Amino acid sequence: MDASPKPDAPDAFPAVDMRVGRVTEVRPFPEARSPAWKIAVDFGILGHRWTSAQVTHYSAEELIGRTVVGAINLGRKRIAGFTSEFLLLGAVGTGGEVRLLRPDDGADPGDPIA
């Protein structure tokens, strides 16, 4: 019998390692099927990691230096020849645009989300 927690179980939430990060680099991703950026994020002591995200309604300049939230233990995913190392978290509006989550001032890269 499978003893892993069900996705809707309260004890499943801590299994996702969510951390504060700071965007350090943004590159175009023309190979992606949908418009997207390649984004590097500094997670403090955990180091830098790359992801791709369909958040091109933000300019590269708006993203650089922005504090974000990432789920860092969901595994890697290959997207159009690029390896995404974490999931950048945001709220999806009715129009499909992702509004990135941002912790309050004072949260440092690598801080865990509780």
Biopython code that builds the backbone (N, CA, C, O; Angstrom):
import numpy as np
from Bio.PDB.StructureBuilder import StructureBuilder

atoms = [
    (1, "MET", "N", (0.851, -1.194, 0.000)),
    (1, "MET", "CA", (0.000, 0.000, 0.000)),
    (1, "MET", "C", (0.886, 1.242, 0.000)),
    (1, "MET", "O", (1.917, 1.276, 0.671)),
    (2, "ASP", "N", (0.482, 2.251, -0.747)),
    (2, "ASP", "CA", (1.237, 3.503, -0.853)),
    (2, "ASP", "C", (1.027, 4.337, 0.402)),
    (2, "ASP", "O", (-0.102, 4.701, 0.731)),
    (3, "ALA", "N", (2.128, 4.643, 1.110)),
    (3, "ALA", "CA", (2.039, 5.415, 2.352)),
    (3, "ALA", "C", (2.311, 6.897, 2.134)),
    (3, "ALA", "O", (2.333, 7.666, 3.095)),
    (4, "SER", "N", (2.520, 7.317, 0.872)),
    (4, "SER", "CA", (2.807, 8.729, 0.627)),
    (4, "SER", "C", (1.558, 9.564, 0.902)),
    (4, "SER", "O", (0.437, 9.097, 0.697)),
    (5, "PRO", "N", (1.756, 10.821, 1.373)),
    (5, "PRO", "CA", (0.600, 11.670, 1.685)),
    (5, "PRO", "C", (-0.172, 12.024, 0.427)),
    (5, "PRO", "O", (0.418, 12.197, -0.639)),
    (6, "LYS", "N", (-1.477, 12.130, 0.545)),
    (6, "LYS", "CA", (-2.333, 12.556, -0.564)),
    (6, "LYS", "C", (-2.141, 14.060, -0.763)),
    (6, "LYS", "O", (-1.896, 14.779, 0.206)),
    (7, "PRO", "N", (-2.249, 14.552, -2.015)),
    (7, "PRO", "CA", (-2.024, 15.978, -2.283)),
    (7, "PRO", "C", (-2.886, 16.917, -1.455)),
    (7, "PRO", "O", (-2.469, 18.040, -1.172)),
    (8, "ASP", "N", (-4.088, 16.480, -1.057)),
    (8, "ASP", "CA", (-4.961, 17.359, -0.298)),
    (8, "ASP", "C", (-4.808, 17.184, 1.209)),
    (8, "ASP", "O", (-5.530, 17.811, 1.984)),
    (9, "ALA", "N", (-3.874, 16.337, 1.625)),
    (9, "ALA", "CA", (-3.648, 16.128, 3.052)),
    (9, "ALA", "C", (-2.810, 17.271, 3.617)),
    (9, "ALA", "O", (-1.855, 17.708, 2.975)),
    (10, "PRO", "N", (-3.156, 17.764, 4.818)),
    (10, "PRO", "CA", (-2.399, 18.881, 5.404)),
    (10, "PRO", "C", (-0.914, 18.583, 5.569)),
    (10, "PRO", "O", (-0.096, 19.500, 5.498)),
    (11, "ASP", "N", (-0.547, 17.314, 5.789)),
    (11, "ASP", "CA", (0.865, 16.999, 5.987)),
    (11, "ASP", "C", (1.642, 16.944, 4.675)),
    (11, "ASP", "O", (2.861, 16.776, 4.703)),
    (12, "ALA", "N", (0.977, 17.080, 3.527)),
    (12, "ALA", "CA", (1.672, 17.110, 2.245)),
    (12, "ALA", "C", (2.317, 18.468, 1.995)),
    (12, "ALA", "O", (3.309, 18.551, 1.271)),
    (13, "PHE", "N", (1.775, 19.531, 2.580)),
    (13, "PHE", "CA", (2.290, 20.883, 2.348)),
    (13, "PHE", "C", (3.768, 21.022, 2.695)),
    (13, "PHE", "O", (4.515, 21.577, 1.890)),
    (14, "PRO", "N", (4.234, 20.542, 3.863)),
    (14, "PRO", "CA", (5.656, 20.707, 4.186)),
    (14, "PRO", "C", (6.595, 19.937, 3.261)),
    (14, "PRO", "O", (7.798, 20.196, 3.259)),
    (15, "ALA", "N", (6.077, 19.005, 2.483)),
    (15, "ALA", "CA", (6.926, 18.247, 1.566)),
    (15, "ALA", "C", (7.451, 19.119, 0.431)),
    (15, "ALA", "O", (8.469, 18.791, -0.178)),
    (16, "VAL", "N", (6.775, 20.218, 0.143)),
    (16, "VAL", "CA", (7.227, 21.140, -0.901)),
    (16, "VAL", "C", (8.145, 22.171, -0.243)),
    (16, "VAL", "O", (7.731, 22.902, 0.656)),
    (17, "ASP", "N", (9.394, 22.217, -0.703)),
    (17, "ASP", "CA", (10.381, 23.143, -0.144)),
    (17, "ASP", "C", (10.315, 24.458, -0.914)),
    (17, "ASP", "O", (10.869, 24.583, -2.007)),
    (18, "MET", "N", (9.625, 25.438, -0.324)),
    (18, "MET", "CA", (9.477, 26.752, -0.945)),
    (18, "MET", "C", (10.435, 27.723, -0.271)),
    (18, "MET", "O", (10.528, 27.774, 0.955)),
    (19, "ARG", "N", (11.145, 28.493, -1.089)),
    (19, "ARG", "CA", (12.164, 29.405, -0.591)),
    (19, "ARG", "C", (12.066, 30.769, -1.239)),
    (19, "ARG", "O", (11.590, 30.914, -2.365)),
    (20, "VAL", "N", (12.529, 31.769, -0.499)),
    (20, "VAL", "CA", (12.671, 33.124, -1.019)),
    (20, "VAL", "C", (13.900, 33.160, -1.919)),
    (20, "VAL", "O", (14.933, 32.571, -1.599)),
    (21, "GLY", "N", (13.780, 33.850, -3.037)),
    (21, "GLY", "CA", (14.909, 34.032, -3.937)),
    (21, "GLY", "C", (14.916, 35.437, -4.509)),
    (21, "GLY", "O", (13.943, 36.180, -4.380)),
    (22, "ARG", "N", (16.026, 35.791, -5.145)),
    (22, "ARG", "CA", (16.133, 37.102, -5.804)),
    (22, "ARG", "C", (16.583, 36.875, -7.245)),
    (22, "ARG", "O", (17.581, 36.198, -7.492)),
    (23, "VAL", "N", (15.846, 37.442, -8.189)),
    (23, "VAL", "CA", (16.161, 37.291, -9.606)),
    (23, "VAL", "C", (17.472, 38.016, -9.904)),
    (23, "VAL", "O", (17.638, 39.189, -9.569)),
    (24, "THR", "N", (18.399, 37.297, -10.540)),
    (24, "THR", "CA", (19.703, 37.877, -10.851)),
    (24, "THR", "C", (19.964, 38.023, -12.344)),
    (24, "THR", "O", (20.799, 38.826, -12.759)),
    (25, "GLU", "N", (19.248, 37.246, -13.148)),
    (25, "GLU", "CA", (19.479, 37.305, -14.595)),
    (25, "GLU", "C", (18.208, 36.869, -15.318)),
    (25, "GLU", "O", (17.491, 35.978, -14.864)),
    (26, "VAL", "N", (17.944, 37.516, -16.454)),
    (26, "VAL", "CA", (16.793, 37.176, -17.289)),
    (26, "VAL", "C", (17.273, 37.132, -18.731)),
    (26, "VAL", "O", (17.920, 38.060, -19.215)),
    (27, "ARG", "N", (16.940, 36.028, -19.414)),
    (27, "ARG", "CA", (17.328, 35.869, -20.814)),
    (27, "ARG", "C", (16.095, 35.528, -21.656)),
    (27, "ARG", "O", (15.149, 34.918, -21.158)),
    (28, "PRO", "N", (16.109, 35.922, -22.924)),
    (28, "PRO", "CA", (15.024, 35.516, -23.819)),
    (28, "PRO", "C", (15.008, 33.993, -23.976)),
    (28, "PRO", "O", (16.038, 33.339, -23.814)),
    (29, "PHE", "N", (13.843, 33.435, -24.290)),
    (29, "PHE", "CA", (13.702, 31.991, -24.501)),
    (29, "PHE", "C", (12.880, 31.765, -25.775)),
    (29, "PHE", "O", (11.737, 31.313, -25.710)),
    (30, "PRO", "N", (13.470, 32.083, -26.936)),
    (30, "PRO", "CA", (12.723, 31.987, -28.187)),
    (30, "PRO", "C", (12.328, 30.559, -28.568)),
    (30, "PRO", "O", (11.411, 30.372, -29.366)),
    (31, "GLU", "N", (13.000, 29.555, -28.013)),
    (31, "GLU", "CA", (12.693, 28.157, -28.337)),
    (31, "GLU", "C", (11.401, 27.667, -27.673)),
    (31, "GLU", "O", (10.838, 26.660, -28.102)),
    (32, "ALA", "N", (10.937, 28.345, -26.658)),
    (32, "ALA", "CA", (9.730, 27.931, -25.941)),
    (32, "ALA", "C", (8.505, 28.081, -26.840)),
    (32, "ALA", "O", (8.433, 29.003, -27.653)),
    (33, "ARG", "N", (7.537, 27.164, -26.689)),
    (33, "ARG", "CA", (6.304, 27.219, -27.482)),
    (33, "ARG", "C", (5.483, 28.467, -27.186)),
    (33, "ARG", "O", (4.936, 29.095, -28.093)),
    (34, "SER", "N", (5.403, 28.819, -25.906)),
    (34, "SER", "CA", (4.698, 30.029, -25.486)),
    (34, "SER", "C", (5.742, 31.049, -25.042)),
    (34, "SER", "O", (6.801, 30.653, -24.556)),
    (35, "PRO", "N", (5.483, 32.339, -25.190)),
    (35, "PRO", "CA", (6.461, 33.346, -24.776)),
    (35, "PRO", "C", (6.889, 33.144, -23.319)),
    (35, "PRO", "O", (6.053, 33.021, -22.424)),
    (36, "ALA", "N", (8.191, 33.112, -23.104)),
    (36, "ALA", "CA", (8.733, 32.846, -21.761)),
    (36, "ALA", "C", (10.113, 33.462, -21.621)),
    (36, "ALA", "O", (10.769, 33.802, -22.605)),
    (37, "TRP", "N", (10.531, 33.593, -20.383)),
    (37, "TRP", "CA", (11.883, 34.021, -20.037)),
    (37, "TRP", "C", (12.636, 32.835, -19.431)),
    (37, "TRP", "O", (12.028, 31.938, -18.847)),
    (38, "LYS", "N", (13.960, 32.838, -19.574)),
    (38, "LYS", "CA", (14.843, 32.008, -18.750)),
    (38, "LYS", "C", (15.264, 32.925, -17.598)),
    (38, "LYS", "O", (15.730, 34.042, -17.821)),
    (39, "ILE", "N", (15.094, 32.443, -16.374)),
    (39, "ILE", "CA", (15.304, 33.303, -15.206)),
    (39, "ILE", "C", (16.243, 32.622, -14.219)),
    (39, "ILE", "O", (16.015, 31.477, -13.827)),
    (40, "ALA", "N", (17.301, 33.327, -13.818)),
    (40, "ALA", "CA", (18.224, 32.840, -12.777)),
    (40, "ALA", "C", (17.834, 33.491, -11.462)),
    (40, "ALA", "O", (17.584, 34.694, -11.400)),
    (41, "VAL", "N", (17.785, 32.682, -10.411)),
    (41, "VAL", "CA", (17.396, 33.167, -9.091)),
    (41, "VAL", "C", (18.439, 32.744, -8.070)),
    (41, "VAL", "O", (18.884, 31.596, -8.058)),
    (42, "ASP", "N", (18.823, 33.683, -7.212)),
    (42, "ASP", "CA", (19.746, 33.430, -6.104)),
    (42, "ASP", "C", (18.923, 32.998, -4.893)),
    (42, "ASP", "O", (18.081, 33.749, -4.400)),
    (43, "PHE", "N", (19.180, 31.777, -4.421)),
    (43, "PHE", "CA", (18.507, 31.262, -3.229)),
    (43, "PHE", "C", (19.458, 31.255, -2.029)),
    (43, "PHE", "O", (19.392, 30.360, -1.186)),
    (44, "GLY", "N", (20.339, 32.252, -1.955)),
    (44, "GLY", "CA", (21.242, 32.386, -0.812)),
    (44, "GLY", "C", (22.186, 31.205, -0.686)),
    (44, "GLY", "O", (22.846, 30.832, -1.656)),
    (45, "ILE", "N", (22.257, 30.619, 0.488)),
    (45, "ILE", "CA", (23.164, 29.506, 0.769)),
    (45, "ILE", "C", (22.889, 28.300, -0.138)),
    (45, "ILE", "O", (23.763, 27.451, -0.316)),
    (46, "LEU", "N", (21.685, 28.219, -0.711)),
    (46, "LEU", "CA", (21.317, 27.113, -1.601)),
    (46, "LEU", "C", (21.814, 27.330, -3.026)),
    (46, "LEU", "O", (21.709, 26.430, -3.860)),
    (47, "GLY", "N", (22.349, 28.503, -3.312)),
    (47, "GLY", "CA", (22.927, 28.791, -4.618)),
    (47, "GLY", "C", (21.943, 29.331, -5.642)),
    (47, "GLY", "O", (20.773, 29.579, -5.349)),
    (48, "HIS", "N", (22.458, 29.503, -6.852)),
    (48, "HIS", "CA", (21.657, 30.005, -7.977)),
    (48, "HIS", "C", (21.024, 28.829, -8.705)),
    (48, "HIS", "O", (21.624, 27.762, -8.832)),
    (49, "ARG", "N", (19.804, 29.042, -9.181)),
    (49, "ARG", "CA", (19.115, 28.029, -9.989)),
    (49, "ARG", "C", (18.377, 28.732, -11.118)),
    (49, "ARG", "O", (17.986, 29.894, -11.006)),
    (50, "TRP", "N", (18.197, 27.991, -12.212)),
    (50, "TRP", "CA", (17.511, 28.513, -13.391)),
    (50, "TRP", "C", (16.125, 27.905, -13.529)),
    (50, "TRP", "O", (15.889, 26.763, -13.137)),
    (51, "THR", "N", (15.221, 28.682, -14.089)),
    (51, "THR", "CA", (13.894, 28.213, -14.444)),
    (51, "THR", "C", (13.443, 28.936, -15.696)),
    (51, "THR", "O", (14.059, 29.914, -16.119)),
    (52, "SER", "N", (12.372, 28.450, -16.281)),
    (52, "SER", "CA", (11.714, 29.213, -17.342)),
    (52, "SER", "C", (10.313, 29.522, -16.851)),
    (52, "SER", "O", (9.710, 28.728, -16.128)),
    (53, "ALA", "N", (9.801, 30.667, -17.241)),
    (53, "ALA", "CA", (8.479, 31.065, -16.779)),
    (53, "ALA", "C", (7.791, 31.914, -17.833)),
    (53, "ALA", "O", (8.413, 32.755, -18.482)),
    (54, "GLN", "N", (6.495, 31.678, -17.990)),
    (54, "GLN", "CA", (5.680, 32.433, -18.932)),
    (54, "GLN", "C", (5.184, 33.711, -18.256)),
    (54, "GLN", "O", (3.996, 33.883, -17.984)),
    (55, "VAL", "N", (6.140, 34.594, -18.000)),
    (55, "VAL", "CA", (5.837, 35.862, -17.319)),
    (55, "VAL", "C", (6.385, 37.039, -18.133)),
    (55, "VAL", "O", (6.950, 37.983, -17.581)),
    (56, "THR", "N", (6.205, 36.964, -19.461)),
    (56, "THR", "CA", (6.770, 38.003, -20.321)),
    (56, "THR", "C", (6.003, 39.318, -20.246)),
    (56, "THR", "O", (6.412, 40.299, -20.867)),
    (57, "HIS", "N", (4.898, 39.362, -19.499)),
    (57, "HIS", "CA", (4.249, 40.656, -19.258)),
    (57, "HIS", "C", (5.085, 41.499, -18.293)),
    (57, "HIS", "O", (4.860, 42.703, -18.162)),
    (58, "TYR", "N", (6.059, 40.862, -17.612)),
    (58, "TYR", "CA", (7.073, 41.600, -16.857)),
    (58, "TYR", "C", (8.258, 41.807, -17.795)),
    (58, "TYR", "O", (8.634, 40.887, -18.522)),
    (59, "SER", "N", (8.846, 42.986, -17.792)),
    (59, "SER", "CA", (10.064, 43.201, -18.573)),
    (59, "SER", "C", (11.239, 42.591, -17.815)),
    (59, "SER", "O", (11.153, 42.348, -16.611)),
    (60, "ALA", "N", (12.322, 42.348, -18.521)),
    (60, "ALA", "CA", (13.528, 41.834, -17.863)),
    (60, "ALA", "C", (13.968, 42.799, -16.764)),
    (60, "ALA", "O", (14.404, 42.374, -15.694)),
    (61, "GLU", "N", (13.854, 44.081, -17.029)),
    (61, "GLU", "CA", (14.261, 45.097, -16.047)),
    (61, "GLU", "C", (13.392, 45.042, -14.784)),
    (61, "GLU", "O", (13.887, 45.266, -13.680)),
    (62, "GLU", "N", (12.100, 44.744, -14.948)),
    (62, "GLU", "CA", (11.208, 44.623, -13.790)),
    (62, "GLU", "C", (11.548, 43.399, -12.943)),
    (62, "GLU", "O", (11.351, 43.398, -11.728)),
    (63, "LEU", "N", (12.055, 42.366, -13.595)),
    (63, "LEU", "CA", (12.340, 41.117, -12.882)),
    (63, "LEU", "C", (13.685, 41.134, -12.159)),
    (63, "LEU", "O", (13.801, 40.591, -11.060)),
    (64, "ILE", "N", (14.700, 41.751, -12.761)),
    (64, "ILE", "CA", (16.034, 41.770, -12.146)),
    (64, "ILE", "C", (15.953, 42.443, -10.780)),
    (64, "ILE", "O", (15.470, 43.569, -10.658)),
    (65, "GLY", "N", (16.428, 41.744, -9.758)),
    (65, "GLY", "CA", (16.430, 42.269, -8.402)),
    (65, "GLY", "C", (15.151, 41.996, -7.628)),
    (65, "GLY", "O", (15.094, 42.234, -6.421)),
    (66, "ARG", "N", (14.133, 41.503, -8.300)),
    (66, "ARG", "CA", (12.842, 41.229, -7.649)),
    (66, "ARG", "C", (12.963, 40.024, -6.719)),
    (66, "ARG", "O", (13.615, 39.035, -7.052)),
    (67, "THR", "N", (12.334, 40.116, -5.565)),
    (67, "THR", "CA", (12.258, 38.992, -4.637)),
    (67, "THR", "C", (11.069, 38.123, -5.060)),
    (67, "THR", "O", (9.980, 38.628, -5.333)),
    (68, "VAL", "N", (11.301, 36.804, -5.109)),
    (68, "VAL", "CA", (10.288, 35.868, -5.588)),
    (68, "VAL", "C", (10.218, 34.664, -4.651)),
    (68, "VAL", "O", (10.985, 34.566, -3.693)),
    (69, "VAL", "N", (9.291, 33.749, -4.938)),
    (69, "VAL", "CA", (9.159, 32.497, -4.192)),
    (69, "VAL", "C", (9.285, 31.352, -5.184)),
    (69, "VAL", "O", (8.652, 31.359, -6.240)),
    (70, "GLY", "N", (10.113, 30.362, -4.834)),
    (70, "GLY", "CA", (10.289, 29.202, -5.698)),
    (70, "GLY", "C", (10.131, 27.902, -4.938)),
    (70, "GLY", "O", (10.526, 27.799, -3.777)),
    (71, "ALA", "N", (9.548, 26.902, -5.600)),
    (71, "ALA", "CA", (9.486, 25.535, -5.068)),
    (71, "ALA", "C", (10.701, 24.825, -5.637)),
    (71, "ALA", "O", (10.781, 24.594, -6.844)),
    (72, "ILE", "N", (11.657, 24.475, -4.764)),
    (72, "ILE", "CA", (12.969, 24.045, -5.250)),
    (72, "ILE", "C", (13.199, 22.538, -5.228)),
    (72, "ILE", "O", (14.253, 22.085, -5.673)),
    (73, "ASN", "N", (12.256, 21.748, -4.730)),
    (73, "ASN", "CA", (12.501, 20.310, -4.634)),
    (73, "ASN", "C", (11.521, 19.473, -5.456)),
    (73, "ASN", "O", (11.223, 18.335, -5.093)),
    (74, "LEU", "N", (11.027, 20.020, -6.541)),
    (74, "LEU", "CA", (10.077, 19.285, -7.378)),
    (74, "LEU", "C", (10.750, 18.556, -8.534)),
    (74, "LEU", "O", (10.078, 17.917, -9.343)),
    (75, "GLY", "N", (12.063, 18.649, -8.613)),
    (75, "GLY", "CA", (12.797, 17.986, -9.684)),
    (75, "GLY", "C", (13.021, 18.905, -10.872)),
    (75, "GLY", "O", (12.441, 19.986, -10.976)),
    (76, "ARG", "N", (13.872, 18.441, -11.752)),
    (76, "ARG", "CA", (14.202, 19.206, -12.960)),
    (76, "ARG", "C", (13.257, 18.813, -14.083)),
    (76, "ARG", "O", (12.720, 17.706, -14.111)),
    (77, "LYS", "N", (13.066, 19.753, -15.015)),
    (77, "LYS", "CA", (12.203, 19.499, -16.166)),
    (77, "LYS", "C", (12.858, 20.091, -17.406)),
    (77, "LYS", "O", (13.310, 21.236, -17.396)),
    (78, "ARG", "N", (12.906, 19.292, -18.485)),
    (78, "ARG", "CA", (13.453, 19.772, -19.752)),
    (78, "ARG", "C", (12.342, 20.455, -20.546)),
    (78, "ARG", "O", (11.273, 19.888, -20.768)),
    (79, "ILE", "N", (12.623, 21.684, -20.967)),
    (79, "ILE", "CA", (11.673, 22.465, -21.748)),
    (79, "ILE", "C", (12.412, 23.035, -22.948)),
    (79, "ILE", "O", (13.260, 23.914, -22.794)),
    (80, "ALA", "N", (12.102, 22.546, -24.129)),
    (80, "ALA", "CA", (12.710, 23.035, -25.377)),
    (80, "ALA", "C", (14.235, 23.087, -25.279)),
    (80, "ALA", "O", (14.854, 24.077, -25.670)),
    (81, "GLY", "N", (14.841, 22.007, -24.753)),
    (81, "GLY", "CA", (16.293, 21.921, -24.649)),
    (81, "GLY", "C", (16.900, 22.633, -23.456)),
    (81, "GLY", "O", (18.121, 22.637, -23.303)),
    (82, "PHE", "N", (16.088, 23.229, -22.615)),
    (82, "PHE", "CA", (16.540, 23.971, -21.433)),
    (82, "PHE", "C", (16.119, 23.191, -20.187)),
    (82, "PHE", "O", (15.019, 22.639, -20.137)),
    (83, "THR", "N", (17.000, 23.147, -19.179)),
    (83, "THR", "CA", (16.667, 22.460, -17.931)),
    (83, "THR", "C", (16.184, 23.467, -16.900)),
    (83, "THR", "O", (16.938, 24.330, -16.449)),
    (84, "SER", "N", (14.905, 23.341, -16.534)),
    (84, "SER", "CA", (14.315, 24.164, -15.484)),
    (84, "SER", "C", (14.545, 23.446, -14.158)),
    (84, "SER", "O", (14.208, 22.271, -14.020)),
    (85, "GLU", "N", (15.123, 24.159, -13.174)),
    (85, "GLU", "CA", (15.547, 23.537, -11.919)),
    (85, "GLU", "C", (14.603, 23.772, -10.748)),
    (85, "GLU", "O", (14.775, 23.166, -9.691)),
    (86, "PHE", "N", (13.616, 24.635, -10.916)),
    (86, "PHE", "CA", (12.652, 24.887, -9.846)),
    (86, "PHE", "C", (11.403, 25.509, -10.452)),
    (86, "PHE", "O", (11.394, 25.880, -11.626)),
    (87, "LEU", "N", (10.358, 25.621, -9.654)),
    (87, "LEU", "CA", (9.105, 26.215, -10.103)),
    (87, "LEU", "C", (8.940, 27.584, -9.464)),
    (87, "LEU", "O", (8.911, 27.709, -8.240)),
    (88, "LEU", "N", (8.830, 28.604, -10.299)),
    (88, "LEU", "CA", (8.584, 29.963, -9.831)),
    (88, "LEU", "C", (7.095, 30.074, -9.532)),
    (88, "LEU", "O", (6.272, 29.705, -10.369)),
    (89, "LEU", "N", (6.734, 30.578, -8.346)),
    (89, "LEU", "CA", (5.339, 30.569, -7.921)),
    (89, "LEU", "C", (4.653, 31.913, -8.138)),
    (89, "LEU", "O", (5.240, 32.979, -7.950)),
    (90, "GLY", "N", (3.397, 31.822, -8.538)),
    (90, "GLY", "CA", (2.597, 33.011, -8.749)),
    (90, "GLY", "C", (1.127, 32.675, -8.757)),
    (90, "GLY", "O", (0.736, 31.508, -8.739)),
    (91, "ALA", "N", (0.324, 33.711, -8.783)),
    (91, "ALA", "CA", (-1.126, 33.567, -8.861)),
    (91, "ALA", "C", (-1.540, 33.715, -10.314)),
    (91, "ALA", "O", (-1.102, 34.637, -11.001)),
    (92, "VAL", "N", (-2.396, 32.791, -10.785)),
    (92, "VAL", "CA", (-2.856, 32.826, -12.170)),
    (92, "VAL", "C", (-4.211, 33.525, -12.208)),
    (92, "VAL", "O", (-5.190, 33.048, -11.634)),
    (93, "GLY", "N", (-4.247, 34.657, -12.892)),
    (93, "GLY", "CA", (-5.487, 35.416, -13.006)),
    (93, "GLY", "C", (-6.425, 34.823, -14.039)),
    (93, "GLY", "O", (-6.060, 33.886, -14.749)),
    (94, "THR", "N", (-7.620, 35.358, -14.125)),
    (94, "THR", "CA", (-8.624, 34.835, -15.056)),
    (94, "THR", "C", (-8.177, 34.950, -16.509)),
    (94, "THR", "O", (-8.627, 34.174, -17.353)),
    (95, "GLY", "N", (-7.305, 35.896, -16.813)),
    (95, "GLY", "CA", (-6.771, 36.042, -18.167)),
    (95, "GLY", "C", (-5.569, 35.158, -18.443)),
    (95, "GLY", "O", (-5.032, 35.165, -19.551)),
    (96, "GLY", "N", (-5.139, 34.392, -17.438)),
    (96, "GLY", "CA", (-4.018, 33.478, -17.616)),
    (96, "GLY", "C", (-2.661, 34.055, -17.271)),
    (96, "GLY", "O", (-1.673, 33.320, -17.253)),
    (97, "GLU", "N", (-2.579, 35.354, -16.996)),
    (97, "GLU", "CA", (-1.291, 35.946, -16.625)),
    (97, "GLU", "C", (-0.903, 35.533, -15.216)),
    (97, "GLU", "O", (-1.734, 35.515, -14.308)),
    (98, "VAL", "N", (0.366, 35.204, -15.047)),
    (98, "VAL", "CA", (0.886, 34.818, -13.736)),
    (98, "VAL", "C", (1.439, 36.053, -13.040)),
    (98, "VAL", "O", (2.314, 36.734, -13.574)),
    (99, "ARG", "N", (0.932, 36.335, -11.860)),
    (99, "ARG", "CA", (1.426, 37.426, -11.013)),
    (99, "ARG", "C", (2.326, 36.803, -9.962)),
    (99, "ARG", "O", (1.860, 36.074, -9.086)),
    (100, "LEU", "N", (3.601, 37.087, -10.050)),
    (100, "LEU", "CA", (4.577, 36.438, -9.176)),
    (100, "LEU", "C", (4.366, 36.770, -7.709)),
    (100, "LEU", "O", (4.077, 37.910, -7.345)),
    (101, "LEU", "N", (4.517, 35.741, -6.869)),
    (101, "LEU", "CA", (4.453, 35.954, -5.430)),
    (101, "LEU", "C", (5.701, 36.693, -4.989)),
    (101, "LEU", "O", (6.791, 36.461, -5.511)),
    (102, "ARG", "N", (5.532, 37.589, -4.020)),
    (102, "ARG", "CA", (6.658, 38.375, -3.517)),
    (102, "ARG", "C", (6.502, 38.513, -2.008)),
    (102, "ARG", "O", (5.498, 39.044, -1.532)),
    (103, "PRO", "N", (7.499, 38.034, -1.247)),
    (103, "PRO", "CA", (7.423, 38.201, 0.207)),
    (103, "PRO", "C", (7.655, 39.652, 0.608)),
    (103, "PRO", "O", (8.193, 40.442, -0.169)),
    (104, "ASP", "N", (7.251, 39.992, 1.813)),
    (104, "ASP", "CA", (7.474, 41.338, 2.335)),
    (104, "ASP", "C", (8.965, 41.635, 2.454)),
    (104, "ASP", "O", (9.795, 40.726, 2.462)),
    (105, "ASP", "N", (9.288, 42.920, 2.546)),
    (105, "ASP", "CA", (10.672, 43.343, 2.769)),
    (105, "ASP", "C", (11.216, 42.669, 4.027)),
    (105, "ASP", "O", (10.483, 42.445, 4.990)),
    (106, "GLY", "N", (12.490, 42.354, 4.007)),
    (106, "GLY", "CA", (13.128, 41.729, 5.150)),
    (106, "GLY", "C", (13.336, 40.231, 4.973)),
    (106, "GLY", "O", (14.105, 39.619, 5.713)),
    (107, "ALA", "N", (12.651, 39.635, 3.989)),
    (107, "ALA", "CA", (12.866, 38.217, 3.687)),
    (107, "ALA", "C", (14.121, 38.116, 2.828)),
    (107, "ALA", "O", (14.269, 38.847, 1.849)),
    (108, "ASP", "N", (15.019, 37.212, 3.193)),
    (108, "ASP", "CA", (16.297, 37.070, 2.501)),
    (108, "ASP", "C", (16.326, 35.830, 1.615)),
    (108, "ASP", "O", (15.643, 34.847, 1.898)),
    (109, "PRO", "N", (17.127, 35.875, 0.528)),
    (109, "PRO", "CA", (17.257, 34.691, -0.312)),
    (109, "PRO", "C", (17.637, 33.456, 0.518)),
    (109, "PRO", "O", (18.548, 33.488, 1.346)),
    (110, "GLY", "N", (16.906, 32.380, 0.264)),
    (110, "GLY", "CA", (17.119, 31.118, 0.987)),
    (110, "GLY", "C", (16.180, 30.921, 2.158)),
    (110, "GLY", "O", (16.042, 29.803, 2.653)),
    (111, "ASP", "N", (15.527, 31.989, 2.615)),
    (111, "ASP", "CA", (14.582, 31.835, 3.730)),
    (111, "ASP", "C", (13.465, 30.874, 3.324)),
    (111, "ASP", "O", (12.949, 30.968, 2.210)),
    (112, "PRO", "N", (13.085, 29.948, 4.217)),
    (112, "PRO", "CA", (11.992, 29.028, 3.901)),
    (112, "PRO", "C", (10.638, 29.726, 4.006)),
    (112, "PRO", "O", (10.458, 30.656, 4.793)),
    (113, "ILE", "N", (9.708, 29.264, 3.210)),
    (113, "ILE", "CA", (8.319, 29.732, 3.270)),
    (113, "ILE", "C", (7.553, 28.766, 4.163)),
    (113, "ILE", "O", (7.650, 27.549, 4.003)),
    (114, "ALA", "N", (6.796, 29.311, 5.100)),
    (114, "ALA", "CA", (6.044, 28.465, 6.037)),
    (114, "ALA", "C", (4.561, 28.654, 5.805)),
    (114, "ALA", "O", (3.746, 28.034, 6.488)),
]
sb = StructureBuilder()
sb.init_structure("model")
sb.init_model(0)
sb.init_chain("A")
sb.init_seg("    ")
for serial, (resi, resn, name, xyz) in enumerate(atoms, 1):
    if name == "N":
        sb.init_residue(resn, " ", resi, " ")
    sb.init_atom(name, np.array(xyz, "f"), 0.0, 1.0, " ", f" {name:<3s}", serial, name[0])
structure = sb.get_structure()
